[in-house]
Amino acid sequence: MKRVWILSILVLLPVSFVYAQQNSGLAEEFTKLEDYLRNPKLTEEQKKKNFENNMVSSVRSTLSKRLSNPKKDLKDLKFQDLQMERQEGTNTFFVKYKNFYFQYLFPVDPETYITSPSEEIVLEKPDGLDLGSNAHKEEKKN
């Protein structure tokens, strides 16, 4: 019986070792492919195009839920119509379009990936409101 066990081990151990060596290349290929897909090498032009598309589609999507006739109102929406500012070190953007103000938080860098915001806040500025005035500040009593 001992001989059977020893013979089995001698036969099966090299077979499993050879099989493991053949599959180790597959794991390495998978890791390389995953790294390539997660970290794309984009030109500045591609990054700019991704960013512009992401911002315009985000504003279009947000306003299509708020406007009564979005096809007509957003027909002429272009990237040049947007004013924006990125909060340093984050994927948070503040955007202005006409009298609408948006805060978008993207899950990934919108320059690198085609994405939609994971969080959005929309504010509509009332006509005639002067943000420079101190309309909401209480007057100090003497």
N, CA, C and O atoms as a GROMACS GRO file, in nm:
protein
  568
    1MET      N    1   0.082  -0.119   0.000
    1MET     CA    2   0.000   0.000   0.000
    1MET      C    3   0.087   0.126   0.000
    1MET      O    4   0.053   0.227  -0.062
    2LYS      N    5   0.200   0.117   0.071
    2LYS     CA    6   0.292   0.228   0.075
    2LYS      C    7   0.345   0.260  -0.064
    2LYS      O    8   0.362   0.376  -0.101
    3ARG      N    9   0.371   0.155  -0.138
    3ARG     CA   10   0.425   0.174  -0.273
    3ARG      C   11   0.323   0.245  -0.363
    3ARG      O   12   0.361   0.326  -0.447
    4VAL      N   13   0.196   0.214  -0.346
    4VAL     CA   14   0.092   0.278  -0.427
    4VAL      C   15   0.089   0.428  -0.398
    4VAL      O   16   0.079   0.509  -0.490
    5TRP      N   17   0.096   0.464  -0.271
    5TRP     CA   18   0.096   0.605  -0.234
    5TRP      C   19   0.220   0.677  -0.287
    5TRP      O   20   0.210   0.788  -0.339
    6ILE      N   21   0.331   0.617  -0.274
    6ILE     CA   22   0.455   0.677  -0.322
    6ILE      C   23   0.451   0.691  -0.473
    6ILE      O   24   0.492   0.794  -0.527
    7LEU      N   25   0.403   0.589  -0.542
    7LEU     CA   26   0.392   0.593  -0.688
    7LEU      C   27   0.292   0.701  -0.730
    7LEU      O   28   0.318   0.773  -0.827
    8SER      N   29   0.182   0.712  -0.660
    8SER     CA   30   0.081   0.815  -0.692
    8SER      C   31   0.139   0.954  -0.675
    8SER      O   32   0.118   1.041  -0.760
    9ILE      N   33   0.211   0.975  -0.568
    9ILE     CA   34   0.271   1.106  -0.543
    9ILE      C   35   0.375   1.138  -0.649
    9ILE      O   36   0.382   1.251  -0.698
   10LEU      N   37   0.454   1.041  -0.685
   10LEU     CA   38   0.557   1.063  -0.786
   10LEU      C   39   0.498   1.094  -0.923
   10LEU      O   40   0.557   1.168  -1.001
   11VAL      N   41   0.383   1.038  -0.953
   11VAL     CA   42   0.319   1.061  -1.083
   11VAL      C   43   0.240   1.192  -1.082
   11VAL      O   44   0.250   1.270  -1.176
   12LEU      N   45   0.162   1.216  -0.978
   12LEU     CA   46   0.072   1.332  -0.975
   12LEU      C   47   0.143   1.464  -0.945
   12LEU      O   48   0.102   1.568  -0.997
   13LEU      N   49   0.245   1.464  -0.865
   13LEU     CA   50   0.314   1.587  -0.829
   13LEU      C   51   0.375   1.656  -0.950
   13LEU      O   52   0.354   1.776  -0.968
   14PRO      N   53   0.450   1.586  -1.035
   14PRO     CA   54   0.505   1.654  -1.153
   14PRO      C   55   0.396   1.701  -1.249
   14PRO      O   56   0.410   1.805  -1.313
   15VAL      N   57   0.287   1.626  -1.260
   15VAL     CA   58   0.178   1.666  -1.350
   15VAL      C   59   0.116   1.796  -1.302
   15VAL      O   60   0.092   1.886  -1.382
   16SER      N   61   0.090   1.808  -1.173
   16SER     CA   62   0.031   1.930  -1.120
   16SER      C   63   0.129   2.047  -1.131
   16SER      O   64   0.086   2.160  -1.154
   17PHE      N   65   0.258   2.023  -1.115
   17PHE     CA   66   0.358   2.127  -1.127
   17PHE      C   67   0.363   2.181  -1.270
   17PHE      O   68   0.368   2.302  -1.290
   18VAL      N   69   0.361   2.092  -1.368
   18VAL     CA   70   0.362   2.133  -1.509
   18VAL      C   71   0.235   2.210  -1.542
   18VAL      O   72   0.242   2.311  -1.613
   19TYR      N   73   0.121   2.167  -1.492
   19TYR     CA   74  -0.007   2.233  -1.517
   19TYR      C   75  -0.006   2.374  -1.456
   19TYR      O   76  -0.056   2.468  -1.518
   20ALA      N   77   0.050   2.388  -1.338
   20ALA     CA   78   0.057   2.518  -1.272
   20ALA      C   79   0.147   2.614  -1.349
   20ALA      O   80   0.117   2.733  -1.358
   21GLN      N   81   0.257   2.564  -1.405
   21GLN     CA   82   0.346   2.648  -1.482
   21GLN      C   83   0.278   2.697  -1.609
   21GLN      O   84   0.300   2.811  -1.650
   22GLN      N   85   0.198   2.614  -1.672
   22GLN     CA   86   0.129   2.654  -1.795
   22GLN      C   87   0.028   2.765  -1.766
   22GLN      O   88   0.012   2.854  -1.849
   23ASN      N   89  -0.038   2.761  -1.653
   23ASN     CA   90  -0.140   2.860  -1.621
   23ASN      C   91  -0.084   2.989  -1.563
   23ASN      O   92  -0.153   3.091  -1.562
   24SER      N   93   0.039   2.988  -1.516
   24SER     CA   94   0.095   3.110  -1.459
   24SER      C   95   0.108   3.220  -1.564
   24SER      O   96   0.100   3.338  -1.530
   25GLY      N   97   0.125   3.186  -1.687
   25GLY     CA   98   0.131   3.284  -1.794
   25GLY      C   99  -0.003   3.351  -1.816
   25GLY      O  100  -0.008   3.469  -1.852
   26LEU      N  101  -0.111   3.280  -1.794
   26LEU     CA  102  -0.246   3.334  -1.810
   26LEU      C  103  -0.273   3.441  -1.704
   26LEU      O  104  -0.331   3.546  -1.735
   27ALA      N  105  -0.233   3.416  -1.582
   27ALA     CA  106  -0.253   3.515  -1.476
   27ALA      C  107  -0.173   3.641  -1.505
   27ALA      O  108  -0.221   3.752  -1.481
   28GLU      N  109  -0.053   3.624  -1.556
   28GLU     CA  110   0.030   3.739  -1.590
   28GLU      C  111  -0.032   3.820  -1.704
   28GLU      O  112  -0.033   3.943  -1.700
   29GLU      N  113  -0.083   3.750  -1.805
   29GLU     CA  114  -0.150   3.818  -1.916
   29GLU      C  115  -0.271   3.896  -1.866
   29GLU      O  116  -0.292   4.011  -1.905
   30PHE      N  117  -0.349   3.833  -1.779
   30PHE     CA  118  -0.468   3.898  -1.724
   30PHE      C  119  -0.429   4.026  -1.651
   30PHE      O  120  -0.493   4.130  -1.670
   31THR      N  121  -0.327   4.020  -1.568
   31THR     CA  122  -0.282   4.136  -1.492
   31THR      C  123  -0.235   4.249  -1.584
   31THR      O  124  -0.265   4.365  -1.559
   32LYS      N  125  -0.162   4.214  -1.688
   32LYS     CA  126  -0.115   4.316  -1.783
   32LYS      C  127  -0.232   4.381  -1.856
   32LYS      O  128  -0.234   4.503  -1.874
   33LEU      N  129  -0.329   4.300  -1.898
   33LEU     CA  130  -0.446   4.353  -1.968
   33LEU      C  131  -0.527   4.443  -1.876
   33LEU      O  132  -0.572   4.550  -1.917
   34GLU      N  133  -0.545   4.401  -1.753
   34GLU     CA  134  -0.620   4.482  -1.657
   34GLU      C  135  -0.550   4.615  -1.633
   34GLU      O  136  -0.616   4.719  -1.628
   35ASP      N  137  -0.420   4.614  -1.618
   35ASP     CA  138  -0.343   4.736  -1.598
   35ASP      C  139  -0.355   4.829  -1.719
   35ASP      O  140  -0.370   4.950  -1.704
   36TYR      N  141  -0.349   4.771  -1.838
   36TYR     CA  142  -0.362   4.850  -1.961
   36TYR      C  143  -0.499   4.917  -1.969
   36TYR      O  144  -0.508   5.034  -2.005
   37LEU      N  145  -0.605   4.843  -1.936
   37LEU     CA  146  -0.740   4.898  -1.946
   37LEU      C  147  -0.770   4.999  -1.836
   37LEU      O  148  -0.844   5.095  -1.859
   38ARG      N  149  -0.714   4.980  -1.718
   38ARG     CA  150  -0.739   5.072  -1.607
   38ARG      C  151  -0.657   5.200  -1.617
   38ARG      O  152  -0.696   5.303  -1.561
   39ASN      N  153  -0.547   5.195  -1.685
   39ASN     CA  154  -0.458   5.310  -1.695
   39ASN      C  155  -0.430   5.343  -1.841
   39ASN      O  156  -0.319   5.323  -1.890
   40PRO      N  157  -0.531   5.393  -1.911
   40PRO     CA  158  -0.511   5.421  -2.054
   40PRO      C  159  -0.411   5.535  -2.075
   40PRO      O  160  -0.405   5.630  -1.996
   41LYS      N  161  -0.335   5.525  -2.178
   41LYS     CA  162  -0.240   5.630  -2.216
   41LYS      C  163  -0.310   5.716  -2.321
   41LYS      O  164  -0.325   5.676  -2.436
   42LEU      N  165  -0.352   5.836  -2.280
   42LEU     CA  166  -0.426   5.924  -2.368
   42LEU      C  167  -0.343   6.047  -2.403
   42LEU      O  168  -0.262   6.094  -2.324
   43THR      N  169  -0.364   6.097  -2.524
   43THR     CA  170  -0.300   6.221  -2.564
   43THR      C  171  -0.376   6.337  -2.501
   43THR      O  172  -0.488   6.319  -2.452
   44GLU      N  173  -0.317   6.454  -2.501
   44GLU     CA  174  -0.384   6.573  -2.446
   44GLU      C  175  -0.512   6.602  -2.523
   44GLU      O  176  -0.611   6.647  -2.465
   45GLU      N  177  -0.511   6.577  -2.653
   45GLU     CA  178  -0.630   6.600  -2.735
   45GLU      C  179  -0.744   6.506  -2.696
   45GLU      O  180  -0.860   6.547  -2.688
   46GLN      N  181  -0.710   6.379  -2.670
   46GLN     CA  182  -0.811   6.282  -2.628
   46GLN      C  183  -0.867   6.319  -2.490
   46GLN      O  184  -0.987   6.307  -2.466
   47LYS      N  185  -0.779   6.363  -2.399
   47LYS     CA  186  -0.824   6.403  -2.266
   47LYS      C  187  -0.919   6.522  -2.275
   47LYS      O  188  -1.021   6.526  -2.206
   48LYS      N  189  -0.884   6.619  -2.360
   48LYS     CA  190  -0.968   6.738  -2.376
   48LYS      C  191  -1.104   6.699  -2.432
   48LYS      O  192  -1.207   6.749  -2.386
   49LYS      N  193  -1.105   6.611  -2.531
   49LYS     CA  194  -1.231   6.568  -2.592
   49LYS      C  195  -1.318   6.492  -2.491
   49LYS      O  196  -1.438   6.516  -2.483
   50ASN      N  197  -1.257   6.401  -2.414
   50ASN     CA  198  -1.331   6.328  -2.310
   50ASN      C  199  -1.392   6.425  -2.210
   50ASN      O  200  -1.509   6.413  -2.173
   51PHE      N  201  -1.311   6.521  -2.165
   51PHE     CA  202  -1.357   6.618  -2.065
   51PHE      C  203  -1.474   6.700  -2.118
   51PHE      O  204  -1.575   6.716  -2.050
   52GLU      N  205  -1.460   6.751  -2.239
   52GLU     CA  206  -1.568   6.832  -2.298
   52GLU      C  207  -1.696   6.751  -2.313
   52GLU      O  208  -1.804   6.798  -2.280
   53ASN      N  209  -1.684   6.628  -2.364
   53ASN     CA  210  -1.802   6.543  -2.380
   53ASN      C  211  -1.867   6.512  -2.246
   53ASN      O  212  -1.990   6.516  -2.234
   54ASN      N  213  -1.787   6.482  -2.145
   54ASN     CA  214  -1.842   6.451  -2.013
   54ASN      C  215  -1.916   6.570  -1.953
   54ASN      O  216  -2.025   6.554  -1.897
   55MET      N  217  -1.859   6.689  -1.965
   55MET     CA  218  -1.922   6.806  -1.905
   55MET      C  219  -2.051   6.844  -1.979
   55MET      O  220  -2.152   6.874  -1.915
   56VAL      N  221  -2.048   6.843  -2.110
   56VAL     CA  222  -2.167   6.879  -2.187
   56VAL      C  223  -2.278   6.777  -2.164
   56VAL      O  224  -2.394   6.815  -2.144
   57SER      N  225  -2.245   6.650  -2.166
   57SER     CA  226  -2.349   6.548  -2.145
   57SER      C  227  -2.403   6.553  -2.002
   57SER      O  228  -2.521   6.524  -1.981
   58SER      N  229  -2.320   6.588  -1.906
   58SER     CA  230  -2.368   6.600  -1.767
   58SER      C  231  -2.467   6.715  -1.754
   58SER      O  232  -2.574   6.698  -1.694
   59VAL      N  233  -2.433   6.831  -1.808
   59VAL     CA  234  -2.523   6.946  -1.802
   59VAL      C  235  -2.651   6.916  -1.879
   59VAL      O  236  -2.761   6.946  -1.832
   60ARG      N  237  -2.638   6.857  -1.995
   60ARG     CA  238  -2.755   6.822  -2.077
   60ARG      C  239  -2.846   6.725  -2.000
   60ARG      O  240  -2.968   6.743  -1.998
   61SER      N  241  -2.789   6.625  -1.940
   61SER     CA  242  -2.867   6.526  -1.865
   61SER      C  243  -2.937   6.590  -1.745
   61SER      O  244  -3.055   6.563  -1.719
   62THR      N  245  -2.866   6.673  -1.672
   62THR     CA  246  -2.923   6.738  -1.554
   62THR      C  247  -3.038   6.830  -1.593
   62THR      O  248  -3.145   6.827  -1.532
   63LEU      N  249  -3.015   6.914  -1.693
   63LEU     CA  250  -3.117   7.011  -1.731
   63LEU      C  251  -3.235   6.947  -1.804
   63LEU      O  252  -3.345   7.002  -1.802
   64SER      N  253  -3.215   6.833  -1.867
   64SER     CA  254  -3.327   6.768  -1.936
   64SER      C  255  -3.434   6.725  -1.836
   64SER      O  256  -3.550   6.706  -1.874
   65LYS      N  257  -3.397   6.709  -1.710
   65LYS     CA  258  -3.494   6.674  -1.606
   65LYS      C  259  -3.564   6.797  -1.549
   65LYS      O  260  -3.670   6.785  -1.487
   66ARG      N  261  -3.508   6.915  -1.571
   66ARG     CA  262  -3.561   7.037  -1.508
   66ARG      C  263  -3.636   7.128  -1.604
   66ARG      O  264  -3.724   7.203  -1.562
   67LEU      N  265  -3.602   7.122  -1.732
   67LEU     CA  266  -3.662   7.214  -1.828
   67LEU      C  267  -3.788   7.154  -1.889
   67LEU      O  268  -3.800   7.032  -1.902
   68SER      N  269  -3.882   7.242  -1.927
   68SER     CA  270  -4.007   7.193  -1.985
   68SER      C  271  -3.989   7.145  -2.128
   68SER      O  272  -4.056   7.051  -2.171
   69ASN      N  273  -3.899   7.208  -2.204
   69ASN     CA  274  -3.875   7.168  -2.342
   69ASN      C  275  -3.723   7.154  -2.364
   69ASN      O  276  -3.662   7.239  -2.427
   70PRO      N  277  -3.664   7.047  -2.311
   70PRO     CA  278  -3.517   7.036  -2.316
   70PRO      C  279  -3.459   7.026  -2.456
   70PRO      O  280  -3.349   7.077  -2.480
   71LYS      N  281  -3.528   6.961  -2.548
   71LYS     CA  282  -3.472   6.950  -2.684
   71LYS      C  283  -3.451   7.087  -2.745
   71LYS      O  284  -3.346   7.113  -2.805
   72LYS      N  285  -3.548   7.174  -2.730
   72LYS     CA  286  -3.537   7.309  -2.786
   72LYS      C  287  -3.436   7.393  -2.707
   72LYS      O  288  -3.352   7.462  -2.765
   73ASP      N  289  -3.445   7.387  -2.574
   73ASP     CA  290  -3.362   7.473  -2.490
   73ASP      C  291  -3.214   7.433  -2.490
   73ASP      O  292  -3.127   7.518  -2.474
   74LEU      N  293  -3.186   7.305  -2.509
   74LEU     CA  294  -3.047   7.257  -2.503
   74LEU      C  295  -2.988   7.226  -2.640
   74LEU      O  296  -2.877   7.173  -2.650
   75LYS      N  297  -3.061   7.260  -2.744
   75LYS     CA  298  -3.016   7.230  -2.880
   75LYS      C  299  -2.880   7.293  -2.911
   75LYS      O  300  -2.796   7.232  -2.977
   76ASP      N  301  -2.859   7.413  -2.863
   76ASP     CA  302  -2.736   7.487  -2.895
   76ASP      C  303  -2.630   7.479  -2.786
   76ASP      O  304  -2.533   7.556  -2.788
   77LEU      N  305  -2.646   7.389  -2.690
   77LEU     CA  306  -2.549   7.377  -2.581
   77LEU      C  307  -2.414   7.330  -2.633
   77LEU      O  308  -2.403   7.225  -2.697
   78LYS      N  309  -2.310   7.411  -2.605
   78LYS     CA  310  -2.173   7.378  -2.645
   78LYS      C  311  -2.082   7.393  -2.524
   78LYS      O  312  -2.116   7.460  -2.427
   79PHE      N  313  -1.968   7.330  -2.531
   79PHE     CA  314  -1.870   7.338  -2.422
   79PHE      C  315  -1.828   7.482  -2.396
   79PHE      O  316  -1.804   7.520  -2.281
   80GLN      N  317  -1.820   7.562  -2.500
   80GLN     CA  318  -1.777   7.701  -2.486
   80GLN      C  319  -1.877   7.784  -2.406
   80GLN      O  320  -1.842   7.889  -2.353
   81ASP      N  321  -2.002   7.737  -2.395
   81ASP     CA  322  -2.105   7.808  -2.319
   81ASP      C  323  -2.092   7.786  -2.168
   81ASP      O  324  -2.160   7.853  -2.090
   82LEU      N  325  -2.009   7.693  -2.128
   82LEU     CA  326  -1.997   7.656  -1.987
   82LEU      C  327  -1.879   7.728  -1.922
   82LEU      O  328  -1.772   7.742  -1.982
   83GLN      N  329  -1.900   7.774  -1.800
   83GLN     CA  330  -1.791   7.825  -1.717
   83GLN      C  331  -1.769   7.720  -1.610
   83GLN      O  332  -1.865   7.672  -1.550
   84MET      N  333  -1.645   7.684  -1.585
   84MET     CA  334  -1.623   7.579  -1.486
   84MET      C  335  -1.495   7.600  -1.408
   84MET      O  336  -1.403   7.671  -1.448
   85GLU      N  337  -1.495   7.535  -1.294
   85GLU     CA  338  -1.380   7.541  -1.204
   85GLU      C  339  -1.370   7.406  -1.134
   85GLU      O  340  -1.469   7.350  -1.088
   86ARG      N  341  -1.248   7.354  -1.128
   86ARG     CA  342  -1.225   7.225  -1.062
   86ARG      C  343  -1.172   7.249  -0.921
   86ARG      O  344  -1.080   7.328  -0.901
   87GLN      N  345  -1.231   7.180  -0.825
   87GLN     CA  346  -1.178   7.188  -0.689
   87GLN      C  347  -1.047   7.111  -0.686
   87GLN      O  348  -1.043   6.994  -0.724
   88GLU      N  349  -0.943   7.177  -0.642
   88GLU     CA  350  -0.808   7.121  -0.650
   88GLU      C  351  -0.796   6.987  -0.578
   88GLU      O  352  -0.839   6.972  -0.463
   89GLY      N  353  -0.736   6.890  -0.647
   89GLY     CA  354  -0.710   6.759  -0.588
   89GLY      C  355  -0.829   6.666  -0.583
   89GLY      O  356  -0.821   6.560  -0.522
   90THR      N  357  -0.940   6.703  -0.647
   90THR     CA  358  -1.060   6.619  -0.644
   90THR      C  359  -1.118   6.607  -0.784
   90THR      O  360  -1.069   6.668  -0.879
   91ASN      N  361  -1.223   6.528  -0.795
   91ASN     CA  362  -1.300   6.520  -0.920
   91ASN      C  363  -1.432   6.596  -0.904
   91ASN      O  364  -1.534   6.556  -0.960
   92THR      N  365  -1.428   6.705  -0.827
   92THR     CA  366  -1.545   6.790  -0.806
   92THR      C  367  -1.532   6.914  -0.894
   92THR      O  368  -1.429   6.981  -0.895
   93PHE      N  369  -1.640   6.942  -0.967
   93PHE     CA  370  -1.641   7.055  -1.060
   93PHE      C  371  -1.760   7.145  -1.029
   93PHE      O  372  -1.869   7.097  -0.998
   94PHE      N  373  -1.738   7.275  -1.039
   94PHE     CA  374  -1.844   7.374  -1.029
   94PHE      C  375  -1.862   7.431  -1.170
   94PHE      O  376  -1.767   7.476  -1.232
   95VAL      N  377  -1.987   7.428  -1.217
   95VAL     CA  378  -2.015   7.465  -1.356
   95VAL      C  379  -2.128   7.567  -1.356
   95VAL      O  380  -2.222   7.558  -1.277
   96LYS      N  381  -2.118   7.664  -1.447
   96LYS     CA  382  -2.225   7.762  -1.466
   96LYS      C  383  -2.267   7.758  -1.612
   96LYS      O  384  -2.184   7.760  -1.703
   97TYR      N  385  -2.399   7.752  -1.631
   97TYR     CA  386  -2.457   7.761  -1.765
   97TYR      C  387  -2.581   7.849  -1.755
   97TYR      O  388  -2.677   7.814  -1.686
   98LYS      N  389  -2.578   7.963  -1.822
   98LYS     CA  390  -2.684   8.063  -1.814
   98LYS      C  391  -2.708   8.098  -1.668
   98LYS      O  392  -2.617   8.144  -1.600
   99ASN      N  393  -2.830   8.076  -1.616
   99ASN     CA  394  -2.857   8.108  -1.476
   99ASN      C  395  -2.859   7.983  -1.387
   99ASN      O  396  -2.914   7.985  -1.277
  100PHE      N  397  -2.798   7.874  -1.435
  100PHE     CA  398  -2.790   7.749  -1.358
  100PHE      C  399  -2.647   7.729  -1.307
  100PHE      O  400  -2.550   7.751  -1.379
  101TYR      N  401  -2.638   7.686  -1.184
  101TYR     CA  402  -2.509   7.653  -1.122
  101TYR      C  403  -2.513   7.505  -1.082
  101TYR      O  404  -2.611   7.458  -1.026
  102PHE      N  405  -2.406   7.434  -1.112
  102PHE     CA  406  -2.399   7.290  -1.085
  102PHE      C  407  -2.275   7.259  -1.003
  102PHE      O  408  -2.172   7.324  -1.015
  103GLN      N  409  -2.288   7.158  -0.922
  103GLN     CA  410  -2.172   7.098  -0.857
  103GLN      C  411  -2.177   6.951  -0.893
  103GLN      O  412  -2.273   6.881  -0.860
  104TYR      N  413  -2.073   6.904  -0.960
  104TYR     CA  414  -2.065   6.764  -1.003
  104TYR      C  415  -1.949   6.695  -0.933
  104TYR      O  416  -1.839   6.750  -0.924
  105LEU      N  417  -1.975   6.576  -0.884
  105LEU     CA  418  -1.869   6.491  -0.828
  105LEU      C  419  -1.861   6.367  -0.916
  105LEU      O  420  -1.957   6.290  -0.924
  106PHE      N  421  -1.747   6.348  -0.980
  106PHE     CA  422  -1.728   6.234  -1.068
  106PHE      C  423  -1.655   6.123  -0.994
  106PHE      O  424  -1.565   6.150  -0.914
  107PRO      N  425  -1.693   5.996  -1.019
  107PRO     CA  426  -1.626   5.885  -0.951
  107PRO      C  427  -1.482   5.863  -0.999
  107PRO      O  428  -1.399   5.811  -0.924
  108VAL      N  429  -1.454   5.903  -1.123
  108VAL     CA  430  -1.320   5.890  -1.180
  108VAL      C  431  -1.288   6.020  -1.254
  108VAL      O  432  -1.376   6.104  -1.272
  109ASP      N  433  -1.166   6.034  -1.296
  109ASP     CA  434  -1.123   6.156  -1.367
  109ASP      C  435  -1.198   6.168  -1.499
  109ASP      O  436  -1.184   6.080  -1.585
  110PRO      N  437  -1.276   6.275  -1.519
  110PRO     CA  438  -1.352   6.290  -1.643
  110PRO      C  439  -1.266   6.323  -1.765
  110PRO      O  440  -1.316   6.322  -1.878
  111GLU      N  441  -1.138   6.350  -1.745
  111GLU     CA  442  -1.049   6.368  -1.859
  111GLU      C  443  -1.004   6.234  -1.914
  111GLU      O  444  -0.976   6.221  -2.034
  112THR      N  445  -0.995   6.135  -1.829
  112THR     CA  446  -0.942   6.006  -1.868
  112THR      C  447  -1.050   5.909  -1.913
  112THR      O  448  -1.030   5.833  -2.007
  113TYR      N  449  -1.165   5.912  -1.846
  113TYR     CA  450  -1.270   5.815  -1.873
  113TYR      C  451  -1.399   5.884  -1.916
  113TYR      O  452  -1.426   5.997  -1.876
  114ILE      N  453  -1.479   5.816  -1.997
  114ILE     CA  454  -1.614   5.861  -2.028
  114ILE      C  455  -1.698   5.821  -1.907
  114ILE      O  456  -1.710   5.703  -1.875
  115THR      N  457  -1.757   5.920  -1.840
  115THR     CA  458  -1.826   5.894  -1.714
  115THR      C  459  -1.941   5.992  -1.693
  115THR      O  460  -1.954   6.090  -1.766
  116SER      N  461  -2.022   5.963  -1.596
  116SER     CA  462  -2.129   6.052  -1.552
  116SER      C  463  -2.105   6.085  -1.406
  116SER      O  464  -2.041   6.008  -1.334
  117PRO      N  465  -2.155   6.199  -1.361
  117PRO     CA  466  -2.134   6.234  -1.221
  117PRO      C  467  -2.205   6.138  -1.127
  117PRO      O  468  -2.316   6.091  -1.156
  118SER      N  469  -2.142   6.108  -1.015
  118SER     CA  470  -2.206   6.022  -0.915
  118SER      C  471  -2.294   6.106  -0.822
  118SER      O  472  -2.388   6.054  -0.763
  119GLU      N  473  -2.263   6.234  -0.811
  119GLU     CA  474  -2.345   6.326  -0.732
  119GLU      C  475  -2.356   6.458  -0.807
  119GLU      O  476  -2.261   6.502  -0.872
  120GLU      N  477  -2.473   6.519  -0.798
  120GLU     CA  478  -2.491   6.649  -0.861
  120GLU      C  479  -2.582   6.735  -0.774
  120GLU      O  480  -2.676   6.687  -0.713
  121ILE      N  481  -2.550   6.863  -0.772
  121ILE     CA  482  -2.633   6.963  -0.704
  121ILE      C  483  -2.660   7.072  -0.807
  121ILE      O  484  -2.568   7.118  -0.874
  122VAL      N  485  -2.786   7.112  -0.819
  122VAL     CA  486  -2.824   7.214  -0.917
  122VAL      C  487  -2.890   7.330  -0.843
  122VAL      O  488  -2.978   7.310  -0.760
  123LEU      N  489  -2.847   7.450  -0.875
  123LEU     CA  490  -2.908   7.571  -0.822
  123LEU      C  491  -2.946   7.660  -0.939
  123LEU      O  492  -2.871   7.673  -1.036
  124GLU      N  493  -3.064   7.721  -0.930
  124GLU     CA  494  -3.106   7.815  -1.034
  124GLU      C  495  -3.109   7.954  -0.973
  124GLU      O  496  -3.177   7.978  -0.873
  125LYS      N  497  -3.035   8.043  -1.034
  125LYS     CA  498  -3.027   8.180  -0.984
  125LYS      C  499  -3.152   8.256  -1.029
  125LYS      O  500  -3.180   8.261  -1.149
  126PRO      N  501  -3.227   8.315  -0.936
  126PRO     CA  502  -3.345   8.393  -0.974
  126PRO      C  503  -3.305   8.516  -1.055
  126PRO      O  504  -3.198   8.574  -1.034
  127ASP      N  505  -3.392   8.556  -1.148
  127ASP     CA  506  -3.365   8.674  -1.230
  127ASP      C  507  -3.354   8.797  -1.140
  127ASP      O  508  -3.432   8.814  -1.046
  128GLY      N  509  -3.257   8.880  -1.168
  128GLY     CA  510  -3.239   9.004  -1.095
  128GLY      C  511  -3.162   8.992  -0.965
  128GLY      O  512  -3.136   9.093  -0.900
  129LEU      N  513  -3.124   8.872  -0.925
  129LEU     CA  514  -3.049   8.855  -0.801
  129LEU      C  515  -2.906   8.900  -0.821
  129LEU      O  516  -2.838   8.858  -0.915
  130ASP      N  517  -2.859   8.986  -0.732
  130ASP     CA  518  -2.721   9.032  -0.735
  130ASP      C  519  -2.646   8.959  -0.624
  130ASP      O  520  -2.664   8.989  -0.507
  131LEU      N  521  -2.561   8.865  -0.662
  131LEU     CA  522  -2.488   8.787  -0.563
  131LEU      C  523  -2.383   8.870  -0.490
  131LEU      O  524  -2.333   8.829  -0.385
  132GLY      N  525  -2.349   8.985  -0.545
  132GLY     CA  526  -2.252   9.073  -0.481
  132GLY      C  527  -2.312   9.153  -0.367
  132GLY      O  528  -2.240   9.199  -0.279
  133SER      N  529  -2.444   9.170  -0.369
  133SER     CA  530  -2.507   9.247  -0.262
  133SER      C  531  -2.520   9.160  -0.137
  133SER      O  532  -2.510   9.038  -0.144
  134ASN      N  533  -2.540   9.223  -0.027
  134ASN     CA  534  -2.552   9.152   0.100
  134ASN      C  535  -2.700   9.133   0.135
  134ASN      O  536  -2.742   9.167   0.246
  135ALA      N  537  -2.778   9.080   0.043
  135ALA     CA  538  -2.922   9.071   0.058
  135ALA      C  539  -2.963   8.986   0.178
  135ALA      O  540  -3.062   9.018   0.244
  136HIS      N  541  -2.892   8.881   0.208
  136HIS     CA  542  -2.931   8.791   0.316
  136HIS      C  543  -2.859   8.816   0.447
  136HIS      O  544  -2.888   8.750   0.548
  137LYS      N  545  -2.767   8.909   0.448
  137LYS     CA  546  -2.694   8.937   0.572
  137LYS      C  547  -2.778   9.029   0.660
  137LYS      O  548  -2.838   9.126   0.613
  138GLU      N  549  -2.781   8.998   0.786
  138GLU     CA  550  -2.856   9.081   0.880
  138GLU      C  551  -2.781   9.211   0.905
  138GLU      O  552  -2.658   9.215   0.909
  139GLU      N  553  -2.859   9.316   0.921
  139GLU     CA  554  -2.796   9.444   0.952
  139GLU      C  555  -2.751   9.442   1.097
  139GLU      O  556  -2.821   9.392   1.186
  140LYS      N  557  -2.635   9.497   1.120
  140LYS     CA  558  -2.584   9.504   1.256
  140LYS      C  559  -2.654   9.617   1.330
  140LYS      O  560  -2.667   9.728   1.279
  141LYS      N  561  -2.697   9.586   1.450
  141LYS     CA  562  -2.762   9.689   1.532
  141LYS      C  563  -2.657   9.758   1.617
  141LYS      O  564  -2.568   9.695   1.674
  142ASN      N  565  -2.670   9.890   1.625
  142ASN     CA  566  -2.575   9.968   1.706
  142ASN      C  567  -2.619   9.974   1.848
  142ASN      O  568  -2.552  10.035   1.931
   0.00000   0.00000   0.00000
